[in-house]
Amino acid sequence: MLGRRQNARDKVIGGGVAETAEQDGSRDCVVRNISENGADPEFSNDVRLPKDTMLLTIARKGHSLLARIIRWRDNFVGVAFSPESSYELPGSDLAERLRKSEKKKRQLQRRIKELIDEG
C-alpha cells in the first residue's frame, strides 16, 4: 500500500550520517524505509538539526543525498530527497575531497594495470 507516497519504500535498516553546514553538524542515524524519493532517518536522541535540509549519507548505498525535511517528531524524521544531483553544503569540502579521491583511485588503477602488463 503506497498511501501518500509516490513510490513504495523498502523496509531496509541501515546506518547513515546526517550532515549540516553548522559547526559539529554531523549526526549518526539509522535510515529506515528508503525509496528513491525519500527515507525515514531515526536519531538516537533528540538532536538539533536545521528544520529545512541536510545531507544524508547512507553507508549501505554508498552515496550522499540532499534531503529536505518534511516532518519531525521526537527523534524520527521524514525526508524527501532533492532532485538536485550535485549538492554541497556551504562550507563543506566533502564534494571536492570525493572528486580528488576518485581521481587518485583512477590513477592507481591505471598504474596497477601497467605493472601487471609489464610482468
C-alpha angles and dihedrals in degrees: 000000000000100000110175094346123101093213133028115256126223114237089230121150117205141152120264145167126226112208129192134180091249122104108274087007098154122105131175117233144168113245117215135177098021122190132159088264103044152334144211112244116194121201125207091240140353106306133188109240127152113271094232118046143355138173107248116202114196110197096198092053093042097225145087126235134192105243127197113208111234101170137013128192122165105307094339119098131186115207137184118210117239118240088227106112097202121040131163124188113238107265093013121124093189096110093048092049090050092051091050091047092051091048091051090048091054091049091051092047090053091049092050090051090051092051093048092049091051093052 
